[in-house]
Amino acid sequence: MTDPAIRVLLADDQPLVRAGLRMFLSAQSDIEVVGEAADGREAVDAVEQCRPDVVLMDVRMPNLDGVEATRLITAARDAPRVLVLTTFDLDEIVYDALRAGASGFLLKDASEERLTTAIRVVAEGGSLFAPSVTRRLIEEFARRPQQPVHDLGRLTHRENEVLRLLAGGHSNTEMAATLFVSENTVKTHVARIMTKLGLRDRVQAVVLAYEAGVVRPQDGPG
């Protein structure tokens, strides 16, 4: 039995962009476009109706922008993953989208292969960012003052080590090799970190780690 197709919702205020994305994604055997939205408000409503696994979210849309729509969508129970797809990477959009709960951030000039890879990665619970977006994100953290996050005191020494490596862009395999433990042990530590800090996914863990000064921008990925 084959796995069910990844259900995707397209949210973009440009009909031609949505049509192009639908045409390309519909040709993928493991992806199904289940709905479209022309603004953020429509996207929020469409999520309830279509129950997608992944929302491809534009940022600058009328009525409700993509960042606020992402915030509303990811706050719901059993929320889909949100992959932000935009032409903008030069301001706080990246940071705000991640804070809102986005699991990935790609520019609209990304290759078709990279887009489908990103959809599959975030659908499986991972995160993916364009290289230029990663650089912008790190630069943004470098400019911001560190914020005290008292919940970090709930983590054990080993959990703090895992959080630091996680925020540095290391995979489970790399963390296991660094800490001389099994990948299953790393997964257990990551799960406990998420539970203790009330985090939804690894993206939120990275944001918190930078804000708290657990890692410095120069320690980050890329």
Kinemage of the C-alpha trace (Angstrom):
@kinemage 1
@onewidth
@group {chain A} dominant
@subgroup {mainchain}
@vectorlist {calphas} color= white
{ca met a 1} P 0.000 0.000 0.000
{ca thr a 2} L 1.364 3.412 -0.963
{ca asp a 3} L 1.463 6.299 1.484
{ca pro a 4} L -1.344 8.872 1.133
{ca ala a 5} L -0.469 11.962 -0.886
{ca ile a 6} L 0.643 15.106 0.930
{ca arg a 7} L -2.347 17.454 0.989
{ca val a 8} L -1.300 21.013 0.039
{ca leu a 9} L -3.184 24.305 0.267
{ca leu a 10} L -2.015 27.229 -1.896
{ca ala a 11} L -2.324 30.729 -0.395
{ca asp a 12} L -1.288 33.551 -2.738
{ca asp a 13} L -3.097 36.657 -3.924
{ca gln a 14} L -1.892 36.215 -7.522
{ca pro a 15} L -4.100 33.809 -9.539
{ca leu a 16} L -1.325 33.085 -12.038
{ca val a 17} L 1.053 32.066 -9.255
{ca arg a 18} L -1.539 29.726 -7.779
{ca ala a 19} L -2.299 28.273 -11.217
{ca gly a 20} L 1.380 27.625 -11.902
{ca leu a 21} L 1.923 25.993 -8.540
{ca arg a 22} L -1.194 23.851 -8.920
{ca met a 23} L -0.142 22.673 -12.381
{ca phe a 24} L 3.363 21.736 -11.241
{ca leu a 25} L 2.425 20.158 -7.904
{ca ser a 26} L -0.490 18.195 -9.348
{ca ala a 27} L 2.025 16.401 -11.562
{ca gln a 28} L 3.764 14.990 -8.473
{ca ser a 29} L 2.565 11.491 -7.593
{ca asp a 30} L 2.839 12.088 -3.831
{ca ile a 31} L 1.332 15.604 -3.650
{ca glu a 32} L -2.328 16.635 -3.933
{ca val a 33} L -3.470 20.268 -4.112
{ca val a 34} L -6.654 20.328 -2.041
{ca gly a 35} L -7.509 24.043 -2.086
{ca glu a 36} L -6.552 27.635 -2.804
{ca ala a 37} L -6.820 30.961 -0.992
{ca ala a 38} L -6.386 34.511 -2.314
{ca asp a 39} L -5.643 36.135 1.051
{ca gly a 40} L -4.786 35.277 4.637
{ca arg a 41} L -8.373 35.188 5.849
{ca glu a 42} L -9.342 32.772 3.089
{ca ala a 43} L -6.309 30.650 4.002
{ca val a 44} L -7.408 30.335 7.627
{ca asp a 45} L -10.924 29.334 6.549
{ca ala a 46} L -9.645 26.950 3.875
{ca val a 47} L -7.482 25.092 6.390
{ca glu a 48} L -10.591 24.215 8.375
{ca gln a 49} L -12.414 23.070 5.256
{ca cys a 50} L -9.648 21.267 3.346
{ca arg a 51} L -7.523 19.865 6.199
{ca pro a 52} L -4.185 20.171 4.361
{ca asp a 53} L -0.898 18.734 5.608
{ca val a 54} L 1.101 21.701 4.288
{ca val a 55} L 0.123 25.293 3.497
{ca leu a 56} L 2.212 27.138 0.898
{ca met a 57} L 1.853 30.665 2.267
{ca asp a 58} L 2.608 33.955 0.548
{ca val a 59} L 3.456 36.803 2.935
{ca arg a 60} L 2.077 40.006 1.464
{ca met a 61} L -1.635 39.448 0.860
{ca pro a 62} L -4.716 41.650 1.364
{ca asn a 63} L -7.183 41.449 4.287
{ca leu a 64} L -4.819 39.352 6.421
{ca asp a 65} L -1.118 38.985 5.699
{ca gly a 66} L 0.658 35.660 5.553
{ca val a 67} L 2.469 36.075 8.879
{ca glu a 68} L -0.726 36.644 10.857
{ca ala a 69} L -2.502 33.893 8.921
{ca thr a 70} L 0.377 31.565 9.821
{ca arg a 71} L 0.034 32.526 13.478
{ca leu a 72} L -3.688 31.709 13.478
{ca ile a 73} L -3.270 28.475 11.554
{ca thr a 74} L -0.429 27.042 13.634
{ca ala a 75} L -2.161 27.920 16.914
{ca ala a 76} L -4.963 25.463 16.170
{ca arg a 77} L -4.966 21.878 17.352
{ca asp a 78} L -3.580 19.392 14.784
{ca ala a 79} L -2.397 22.339 12.713
{ca pro a 80} L -0.837 21.803 9.294
{ca arg a 81} L 2.741 22.780 8.605
{ca val a 82} L 3.279 26.156 6.945
{ca leu a 83} L 5.906 26.713 4.268
{ca val a 84} L 6.347 30.411 3.500
{ca leu a 85} L 7.001 31.100 -0.169
{ca thr a 86} L 7.742 34.732 -0.984
{ca thr a 87} L 9.802 37.162 -3.034
{ca phe a 88} L 10.999 39.001 0.079
{ca asp a 89} L 13.954 38.090 2.309
{ca leu a 90} L 15.395 41.524 3.142
{ca asp a 91} L 13.543 42.499 6.327
{ca glu a 92} L 11.933 41.070 9.444
{ca ile a 93} L 9.506 38.926 7.460
{ca val a 94} L 11.731 35.875 7.969
{ca tyr a 95} L 11.954 36.292 11.712
{ca asp a 96} L 8.259 37.141 12.120
{ca ala a 97} L 7.166 34.158 10.020
{ca leu a 98} L 9.226 31.762 12.127
{ca arg a 99} L 7.916 33.296 15.321
{ca ala a 100} L 4.425 32.804 13.936
{ca gly a 101} L 5.065 29.088 13.518
{ca ala a 102} L 6.298 28.597 9.944
{ca ser a 103} L 8.298 25.423 9.373
{ca gly a 104} L 10.171 26.618 6.316
{ca phe a 105} L 10.908 29.669 4.213
{ca leu a 106} L 11.681 29.629 0.495
{ca leu a 107} L 11.982 32.356 -2.102
{ca lys a 108} L 9.723 32.183 -5.149
{ca asp a 109} L 12.730 31.805 -7.423
{ca ala a 110} L 13.556 28.451 -5.811
{ca ser a 111} L 13.828 25.521 -8.203
{ca glu a 112} L 10.873 23.167 -8.626
{ca glu a 113} L 12.962 20.366 -7.149
{ca arg a 114} L 13.759 22.409 -4.052
{ca leu a 115} L 10.105 23.308 -3.607
{ca thr a 116} L 8.908 19.715 -3.715
{ca thr a 117} L 11.720 18.706 -1.376
{ca ala a 118} L 10.682 21.436 1.059
{ca ile a 119} L 7.052 20.312 0.983
{ca arg a 120} L 8.050 16.726 1.734
{ca val a 121} L 10.472 17.748 4.482
{ca val a 122} L 8.019 19.950 6.375
{ca ala a 123} L 5.198 17.412 5.904
{ca glu a 124} L 7.365 14.903 7.773
{ca gly a 125} L 7.933 17.338 10.630
{ca gly a 126} L 11.221 18.852 9.525
{ca ser a 127} L 12.179 22.375 8.500
{ca leu a 128} L 13.873 23.846 5.456
{ca phe a 129} L 15.148 27.336 4.607
{ca ala a 130} L 16.669 29.007 1.585
{ca pro a 131} L 20.404 29.687 2.176
{ca ser a 132} L 19.899 33.458 1.872
{ca val a 133} L 17.065 33.237 4.397
{ca thr a 134} L 19.313 31.423 6.864
{ca arg a 135} L 21.879 34.197 6.575
{ca arg a 136} L 19.235 36.877 7.107
{ca leu a 137} L 17.893 35.039 10.123
{ca ile a 138} L 21.287 34.811 11.778
{ca glu a 139} L 21.976 38.477 11.059
{ca glu a 140} L 18.642 39.379 12.619
{ca phe a 141} L 19.466 37.456 15.796
{ca ala a 142} L 22.863 39.146 15.909
{ca arg a 143} L 21.175 42.559 16.079
{ca arg a 144} L 18.650 41.667 18.763
{ca pro a 145} L 19.448 41.832 22.484
{ca gln a 146} L 19.375 38.539 24.304
{ca gln a 147} L 16.156 37.852 26.162
{ca pro a 148} L 16.028 35.901 29.434
{ca val a 149} L 14.088 32.669 29.078
{ca his a 150} L 13.583 31.259 32.551
{ca asp a 151} L 12.105 27.969 31.343
{ca leu a 152} L 15.571 26.887 30.220
{ca gly a 153} L 16.339 26.218 33.864
{ca arg a 154} L 14.067 23.189 33.582
{ca leu a 155} L 16.469 21.500 31.170
{ca thr a 156} L 19.151 19.102 32.298
{ca his a 157} L 22.786 19.684 31.374
{ca arg a 158} L 22.543 17.112 28.569
{ca glu a 159} L 19.299 18.622 27.270
{ca asn a 160} L 20.999 22.028 27.119
{ca glu a 161} L 23.804 20.438 25.094
{ca val a 162} L 21.274 18.952 22.690
{ca leu a 163} L 19.461 22.289 22.366
{ca arg a 164} L 22.744 24.055 21.580
{ca leu a 165} L 23.597 21.512 18.871
{ca leu a 166} L 20.063 21.590 17.502
{ca ala a 167} L 20.168 25.358 17.185
{ca gly a 168} L 23.550 25.055 15.476
{ca gly a 169} L 21.898 23.162 12.626
{ca his a 170} L 23.084 19.651 13.513
{ca ser a 171} L 21.088 16.589 12.479
{ca asn a 172} L 20.171 13.786 14.900
{ca thr a 173} L 22.997 11.701 13.447
{ca glu a 174} L 25.549 14.475 13.978
{ca met a 175} L 24.333 15.156 17.523
{ca ala a 176} L 24.556 11.462 18.373
{ca ala a 177} L 28.149 11.316 17.115
{ca thr a 178} L 29.124 14.475 19.007
{ca leu a 179} L 27.583 13.314 22.284
{ca phe a 180} L 28.602 9.635 21.869
{ca val a 181} L 25.023 8.400 22.258
{ca ser a 182} L 22.510 6.668 19.982
{ca glu a 183} L 20.162 8.511 17.644
{ca asn a 184} L 17.218 7.182 19.658
{ca thr a 185} L 18.682 8.816 22.765
{ca val a 186} L 18.998 12.103 20.898
{ca lys a 187} L 15.375 11.841 19.734
{ca thr a 188} L 14.316 11.264 23.344
{ca his a 189} L 16.232 14.352 24.514
{ca val a 190} L 14.701 16.464 21.725
{ca ala a 191} L 11.207 15.267 22.623
{ca arg a 192} L 11.768 16.126 26.290
{ca ile a 193} L 13.067 19.597 25.375
{ca met a 194} L 9.943 20.246 23.307
{ca thr a 195} L 7.676 19.090 26.121
{ca lys a 196} L 9.445 21.002 28.899
{ca leu a 197} L 9.564 24.252 26.922
{ca gly a 198} L 6.132 23.911 25.344
{ca leu a 199} L 7.523 24.013 21.807
{ca arg a 200} L 5.753 22.775 18.695
{ca asp a 201} L 8.784 21.911 16.562
{ca arg a 202} L 12.509 22.361 16.035
{ca val a 203} L 12.076 25.772 14.411
{ca gln a 204} L 10.643 27.168 17.632
{ca ala a 205} L 13.510 25.560 19.544
{ca val a 206} L 16.061 27.324 17.320
{ca val a 207} L 14.338 30.689 17.758
{ca leu a 208} L 14.225 30.288 21.538
{ca ala a 209} L 17.873 29.185 21.706
{ca tyr a 210} L 19.055 32.286 19.849
{ca glu a 211} L 16.829 34.615 21.850
{ca ala a 212} L 18.084 33.176 25.118
{ca gly a 213} L 21.722 33.368 24.056
{ca val a 214} L 22.167 29.595 24.283
{ca val a 215} L 23.974 29.907 20.957
{ca arg a 216} L 25.580 32.942 19.336
{ca pro a 217} L 24.882 33.853 15.696
{ca gln a 218} L 28.374 32.749 14.658
{ca asp a 219} L 27.586 29.275 16.028
{ca gly a 220} L 24.549 28.877 13.795
{ca pro a 221} L 24.117 26.908 10.571
{ca gly a 222} L 25.502 28.023 7.209
